[in-house]
Amino acid sequence: MNARTVIIFLVSIFLISSCTKVQKTEKASFHYHPDVRATDYYPLEKGNAWTYSVIQYDFREGRPTIREKTSMLVSVESVTPGKIMVSSGGQPVEYVLNAGGLMKNGGIPLIPQPVVSGKRWEIRIGDIHGEGRIVSVSETELSEAGMFRDCLVVEESFPAEKLHYRYVYAPRVGLVKMRESFLLEDRPLVQMELQLKIYRVNDDGGNS
């Protein structure tokens, strides 16, 4: 299994794992502060669920064209102290919540705490090395589910594999968009995108 396959596999595990949605009925406003929790951006309560469009791209004449578009349902199956089981129809995946934040893949931060713009951390997956960082805590992002505000943006880069990942989370909603890009002469070419379509979370009932 080559390095890119390993990273894509681990990212796919992550995906089966938050910007405030602009709705006609406004819920309580979200106000960022340095003591916000990882679960403020990823509400992991049992029964919460998200449906995503998974879009695969090809590049023709330097421009992306959609090769395939499918759907994926993600749901929280169980929550116990410090441990969350998340499923997308296959084997449930375990996440760990501790003082350092929400962890994936044996201790790699999914959303680190404190949630502070500019925070960086090292990623090691066997012989694969990369870096994660918090890019923004105030992004506005559009997905198929609508417009979201006050978004947390997390990026992961793997220079040797020339791979880059961008994750956008909405407060009290969860992951609203993810992009996997391949760097060609330092130019990111989007290969795959995940966009939130429908969600159901206990905080506000979602948009289903």
Secondary structure, DSSP 8 states (H G I E B T S, - for coil): --HHHHHHHHHHHHHT---EE--SS--------TT--HHHHS---TT-EEEEEEEEEEEETTEEEEEEEEEEEEEEEEEETTEEEEESSSS-EEEEEETTEEEETTTEEEEESS--TT-EEEEEETTEEEEEEEEEEEEEEEETTEEEEEEEEEEEEEGGGTEEEEEEEETTTEEEEEEEEEEETTEEEEEEEEEEEEEE-TTT----
